[in-house]
Amino acid sequence: MERRERGLYKDFIKKILIGLAIGVAAITPGLSAGVIAAAAGLYEPVVHALVNFPKEYRKSIVFLFPLGFGAGIGVLVFSRVMERLISIAKFQVIYIFLGLVAGSIPALFKEANRRGFRKSFLWAVVIAFGLVLSTGSLLRSSPQQSLTGELDGATAVLGGAILAFGTIIPGISSSLILMYLGVYERLLAAFTGFDLYVLTIMAVGFGITALLLLKLVDLLFQRYRGFAYYGVMGFLLGSMVMIFPGFREGLPLILDLMLLMASAALSFALMRLKTKS
Protein backbone atom coordinates (compact mmCIF):
# COMPACT_ATOMS: atom_id res chain seq x y z
CA MET A 1 0.00 0.00 0.00
CA GLU A 2 2.82 2.35 0.93
CA ARG A 3 4.62 1.58 -2.34
CA ARG A 4 1.42 2.30 -4.29
CA GLU A 5 0.94 5.64 -2.51
CA ARG A 6 4.57 6.54 -3.21
CA GLY A 7 4.04 5.70 -6.89
CA LEU A 8 0.91 7.86 -7.06
CA TYR A 9 2.78 10.73 -5.42
CA LYS A 10 5.66 10.47 -7.91
CA ASP A 11 3.20 10.34 -10.82
CA PHE A 12 1.40 13.42 -9.46
CA ILE A 13 4.65 15.40 -9.17
CA LYS A 14 5.79 14.25 -12.63
CA LYS A 15 2.53 15.44 -14.18
CA ILE A 16 2.90 18.83 -12.48
CA LEU A 17 6.40 19.17 -13.96
CA ILE A 18 5.16 18.13 -17.42
CA GLY A 19 2.30 20.62 -17.09
CA LEU A 20 4.84 23.26 -16.13
CA ALA A 21 6.78 22.55 -19.33
CA ILE A 22 3.53 22.67 -21.34
CA GLY A 23 2.67 26.08 -19.88
CA VAL A 24 6.16 27.43 -20.55
CA ALA A 25 6.05 26.12 -24.14
CA ALA A 26 2.67 27.77 -24.69
CA ILE A 27 4.12 31.23 -24.01
CA THR A 28 7.53 30.73 -25.64
CA PRO A 29 7.79 31.85 -29.30
CA GLY A 30 8.82 28.96 -31.54
CA LEU A 31 7.71 26.24 -29.10
CA SER A 32 4.45 24.29 -28.97
CA ALA A 33 2.54 23.04 -25.94
CA GLY A 34 1.27 20.15 -28.05
CA VAL A 35 4.85 19.10 -28.78
CA ILE A 36 5.65 18.85 -25.07
CA ALA A 37 2.51 16.81 -24.38
CA ALA A 38 3.34 14.48 -27.27
CA ALA A 39 6.98 14.21 -26.20
CA ALA A 40 5.86 13.20 -22.70
CA GLY A 41 3.58 10.50 -24.12
CA LEU A 42 0.50 12.26 -22.76
CA TYR A 43 -0.96 13.76 -25.93
CA GLU A 44 -3.56 11.06 -26.66
CA PRO A 45 -4.50 10.51 -22.97
CA VAL A 46 -5.05 14.25 -22.45
CA VAL A 47 -7.23 14.52 -25.56
CA HIS A 48 -9.24 11.48 -24.49
CA ALA A 49 -9.71 12.79 -20.94
CA LEU A 50 -10.93 16.19 -22.18
CA VAL A 51 -13.32 14.79 -24.79
CA ASN A 52 -14.79 12.24 -22.36
CA PHE A 53 -14.87 14.60 -19.38
CA PRO A 54 -18.71 14.56 -19.00
CA LYS A 55 -18.77 10.74 -18.94
CA GLU A 56 -15.66 10.14 -16.84
CA TYR A 57 -15.35 13.41 -14.95
CA ARG A 58 -13.84 11.95 -11.75
CA LYS A 59 -11.17 10.00 -13.59
CA SER A 60 -10.52 12.94 -15.90
CA ILE A 61 -10.16 15.40 -13.01
CA VAL A 62 -7.62 13.17 -11.25
CA PHE A 63 -5.63 12.87 -14.48
CA LEU A 64 -5.90 16.47 -15.68
CA PHE A 65 -5.62 18.43 -12.42
CA PRO A 66 -1.82 18.12 -11.91
CA LEU A 67 -1.21 18.88 -15.60
CA GLY A 68 -3.50 21.92 -15.51
CA PHE A 69 -2.00 23.09 -12.22
CA GLY A 70 1.52 22.86 -13.59
CA ALA A 71 0.53 24.55 -16.86
CA GLY A 72 -1.08 27.41 -14.92
CA ILE A 73 2.11 27.93 -12.92
CA GLY A 74 4.14 27.75 -16.12
CA VAL A 75 2.09 30.49 -17.76
CA LEU A 76 1.53 32.82 -14.80
CA VAL A 77 4.84 32.49 -12.95
CA PHE A 78 7.28 31.87 -15.77
CA SER A 79 6.00 34.46 -18.26
CA ARG A 80 8.69 36.98 -17.29
CA VAL A 81 11.27 34.31 -16.49
CA MET A 82 11.04 32.73 -19.94
CA GLU A 83 11.07 36.14 -21.59
CA ARG A 84 14.32 36.87 -19.74
CA LEU A 85 15.87 33.45 -20.45
CA ILE A 86 15.09 33.66 -24.15
CA SER A 87 16.74 37.08 -24.29
CA ILE A 88 19.98 36.02 -22.55
CA ALA A 89 20.28 32.28 -23.35
CA LYS A 90 18.11 31.62 -26.38
CA PHE A 91 20.38 28.98 -27.92
CA GLN A 92 20.67 26.98 -24.71
CA VAL A 93 16.91 27.00 -24.05
CA ILE A 94 16.08 25.89 -27.60
CA TYR A 95 18.72 23.14 -27.58
CA ILE A 96 17.27 21.79 -24.32
CA PHE A 97 13.78 21.67 -25.83
CA LEU A 98 15.16 20.04 -28.99
CA GLY A 99 16.83 17.35 -26.90
CA LEU A 100 13.68 16.67 -24.89
CA VAL A 101 11.67 16.20 -28.07
CA ALA A 102 14.34 14.09 -29.81
CA GLY A 103 14.63 11.74 -26.85
CA SER A 104 10.90 11.06 -26.90
CA ILE A 105 10.62 10.01 -30.56
CA PRO A 106 11.71 6.34 -30.09
CA ALA A 107 8.93 5.80 -27.53
CA LEU A 108 6.38 7.48 -29.80
CA PHE A 109 7.54 5.28 -32.69
CA LYS A 110 7.00 2.19 -30.54
CA GLU A 111 3.54 3.39 -29.52
CA ALA A 112 2.60 4.16 -33.14
CA ASN A 113 3.47 0.59 -34.19
CA ARG A 114 1.75 -1.13 -31.27
CA ARG A 115 -1.02 -2.45 -33.56
CA GLY A 116 1.26 -3.04 -36.52
CA PHE A 117 3.03 -0.98 -39.16
CA ARG A 118 1.83 0.00 -42.63
CA LYS A 119 3.90 1.85 -45.20
CA SER A 120 0.97 4.21 -45.77
CA PHE A 121 1.55 5.59 -42.25
CA LEU A 122 4.63 7.36 -43.60
CA TRP A 123 2.38 9.66 -45.62
CA ALA A 124 1.10 11.08 -42.34
CA VAL A 125 4.69 11.99 -41.41
CA VAL A 126 5.26 13.69 -44.77
CA ILE A 127 1.99 15.64 -44.68
CA ALA A 128 2.38 16.78 -41.05
CA PHE A 129 6.05 17.66 -41.58
CA GLY A 130 5.18 19.67 -44.69
CA LEU A 131 2.31 21.43 -42.93
CA VAL A 132 4.57 22.69 -40.15
CA LEU A 133 7.28 23.84 -42.56
CA SER A 134 4.84 25.56 -44.91
CA THR A 135 3.07 27.32 -42.03
CA GLY A 136 6.36 28.49 -40.58
CA SER A 137 7.68 29.63 -43.96
CA LEU A 138 4.46 31.54 -44.63
CA LEU A 139 4.75 33.35 -41.31
CA ARG A 140 8.42 34.18 -41.83
CA SER A 141 7.91 35.44 -45.39
CA SER A 142 4.86 37.54 -44.54
CA PRO A 143 5.32 41.07 -43.22
CA GLN A 144 4.63 41.27 -39.52
CA GLN A 145 1.13 42.55 -38.82
CA SER A 146 0.33 44.90 -35.99
CA LEU A 147 -3.07 45.04 -34.32
CA THR A 148 -2.54 48.44 -32.76
CA GLY A 149 -4.48 50.09 -29.95
CA GLU A 150 -5.86 48.66 -26.73
CA LEU A 151 -6.39 44.94 -26.42
CA ASP A 152 -10.11 44.71 -27.20
CA GLY A 153 -12.47 41.77 -26.72
CA ALA A 154 -12.23 40.51 -30.29
CA THR A 155 -8.43 40.47 -30.18
CA ALA A 156 -8.47 38.66 -26.82
CA VAL A 157 -10.83 36.00 -28.22
CA LEU A 158 -8.54 35.61 -31.25
CA GLY A 159 -5.55 35.25 -28.93
CA GLY A 160 -7.31 32.53 -26.94
CA ALA A 161 -8.27 30.69 -30.13
CA ILE A 162 -4.68 30.78 -31.41
CA LEU A 163 -3.39 29.53 -28.04
CA ALA A 164 -5.83 26.60 -28.23
CA PHE A 165 -4.71 25.78 -31.77
CA GLY A 166 -1.05 25.64 -30.74
CA THR A 167 -1.81 23.71 -27.56
CA ILE A 168 -3.75 20.96 -29.31
CA ILE A 169 -1.90 20.70 -32.64
CA PRO A 170 1.73 19.62 -32.04
CA GLY A 171 4.33 21.67 -33.86
CA ILE A 172 2.25 24.84 -34.17
CA SER A 173 3.65 27.67 -32.04
CA SER A 174 0.85 29.93 -30.80
CA SER A 175 3.29 32.49 -29.46
CA LEU A 176 5.08 32.77 -32.81
CA ILE A 177 1.78 33.48 -34.59
CA LEU A 178 0.81 36.04 -31.93
CA MET A 179 4.16 37.78 -32.37
CA TYR A 180 3.56 38.14 -36.11
CA LEU A 181 0.12 39.58 -35.38
CA GLY A 182 1.72 42.09 -33.03
CA VAL A 183 -0.27 41.13 -29.93
CA TYR A 184 2.14 38.75 -28.16
CA GLU A 185 3.58 41.33 -25.75
CA ARG A 186 0.15 42.66 -24.79
CA LEU A 187 -1.22 39.18 -24.14
CA LEU A 188 1.91 38.35 -22.13
CA ALA A 189 1.31 41.53 -20.11
CA ALA A 190 -2.24 40.33 -19.42
CA PHE A 191 -0.80 37.16 -17.88
CA THR A 192 1.92 38.87 -15.86
CA GLY A 193 -0.48 41.61 -14.73
CA PHE A 194 -3.30 39.11 -14.10
CA ASP A 195 -5.82 41.14 -16.12
CA LEU A 196 -9.02 39.22 -15.30
CA TYR A 197 -11.07 40.90 -18.04
CA VAL A 198 -8.66 39.97 -20.83
CA LEU A 199 -7.91 36.51 -19.38
CA THR A 200 -11.62 35.67 -19.11
CA ILE A 201 -12.30 36.63 -22.73
CA MET A 202 -9.22 34.71 -23.84
CA ALA A 203 -10.51 31.67 -21.95
CA VAL A 204 -13.76 31.82 -23.95
CA GLY A 205 -11.88 31.85 -27.26
CA PHE A 206 -9.59 29.09 -26.02
CA GLY A 207 -12.47 26.91 -24.80
CA ILE A 208 -14.60 27.13 -27.94
CA THR A 209 -11.67 26.41 -30.25
CA ALA A 210 -10.35 23.61 -28.04
CA LEU A 211 -13.70 21.79 -27.95
CA LEU A 212 -13.97 21.79 -31.74
CA LEU A 213 -10.38 20.62 -32.28
CA LEU A 214 -10.40 18.02 -29.50
CA LYS A 215 -13.35 16.10 -30.93
CA LEU A 216 -11.64 15.94 -34.31
CA VAL A 217 -8.30 14.82 -32.84
CA ASP A 218 -9.94 12.20 -30.59
CA LEU A 219 -11.82 10.80 -33.60
CA LEU A 220 -8.55 10.48 -35.51
CA PHE A 221 -6.88 8.57 -32.67
CA GLN A 222 -9.86 6.27 -32.22
CA ARG A 223 -10.30 5.38 -35.90
CA TYR A 224 -6.87 5.99 -37.41
CA ARG A 225 -4.47 5.45 -34.51
CA GLY A 226 -1.40 4.59 -36.61
CA PHE A 227 -1.87 7.52 -38.96
CA ALA A 228 -2.51 9.84 -36.00
CA TYR A 229 0.68 8.88 -34.17
CA TYR A 230 2.81 9.11 -37.30
CA GLY A 231 1.23 12.50 -37.93
CA VAL A 232 2.28 13.59 -34.44
CA MET A 233 5.84 12.45 -35.21
CA GLY A 234 5.73 14.49 -38.41
CA PHE A 235 4.63 17.54 -36.42
CA LEU A 236 7.46 16.95 -33.94
CA LEU A 237 10.11 16.61 -36.65
CA GLY A 238 8.83 19.68 -38.47
CA SER A 239 8.79 21.67 -35.25
CA MET A 240 12.40 20.68 -34.53
CA VAL A 241 13.47 21.92 -37.97
CA MET A 242 11.55 25.18 -37.59
CA ILE A 243 12.97 26.15 -34.19
CA PHE A 244 16.52 24.90 -34.86
CA PRO A 245 18.68 28.00 -34.27
CA GLY A 246 21.74 26.81 -36.19
CA PHE A 247 25.25 26.10 -34.93
CA ARG A 248 27.59 28.40 -33.09
CA GLU A 249 31.36 28.04 -32.94
CA GLY A 250 33.90 27.04 -30.33
CA LEU A 251 32.95 26.59 -26.67
CA PRO A 252 29.32 27.79 -27.11
CA LEU A 253 28.76 25.01 -29.68
CA ILE A 254 30.15 22.40 -27.27
CA LEU A 255 27.83 23.68 -24.53
CA ASP A 256 24.82 23.60 -26.87
CA LEU A 257 25.56 20.02 -27.95
CA MET A 258 26.10 18.89 -24.35
CA LEU A 259 22.73 20.35 -23.36
CA LEU A 260 21.13 18.69 -26.40
CA MET A 261 22.56 15.25 -25.57
CA ALA A 262 21.83 15.55 -21.84
CA SER A 263 18.21 16.59 -22.35
CA ALA A 264 17.72 13.89 -25.02
CA ALA A 265 19.14 11.24 -22.67
CA LEU A 266 16.91 12.47 -19.84
CA SER A 267 13.82 12.41 -22.05
CA PHE A 268 14.67 8.95 -23.40
CA ALA A 269 15.19 7.58 -19.88
CA LEU A 270 11.93 9.07 -18.61
CA MET A 271 10.00 7.65 -21.55
CA ARG A 272 11.51 4.19 -20.92
CA LEU A 273 10.45 4.41 -17.27
CA LYS A 274 6.98 5.40 -18.38
CA THR A 275 6.62 2.47 -20.78
CA LYS A 276 7.86 0.01 -18.15
CA SER A 277 5.53 1.29 -15.45
Secondary structure, 3 states (H helix, E strand, C coil): CHHHHHHHHHHHHHHHHHHHHHHHHHCCCCCCHHHHHHHCCCHHHHHHHHHCCCCCHHHHHHHHHHHHHHHHHHHHHHHHHHHHHHHHHHHHHHHHHHHHHHHHHHHHHHHHCCCCCCCCHHHHHHHHHHHHHHHHHHHHHCCCCCCCCCCCHHHHHHHHHHHHHHHHCCCCCHHHHHHHHCCHHHHHHHHHCCCHHHHHHHHHHHHHHHHHHHHHHHHHHHHCHHHHHHHHHHHHHHHHHHHCCCCCCCHHHHHHHHHHHHHHHHHHHHHHHHHHC
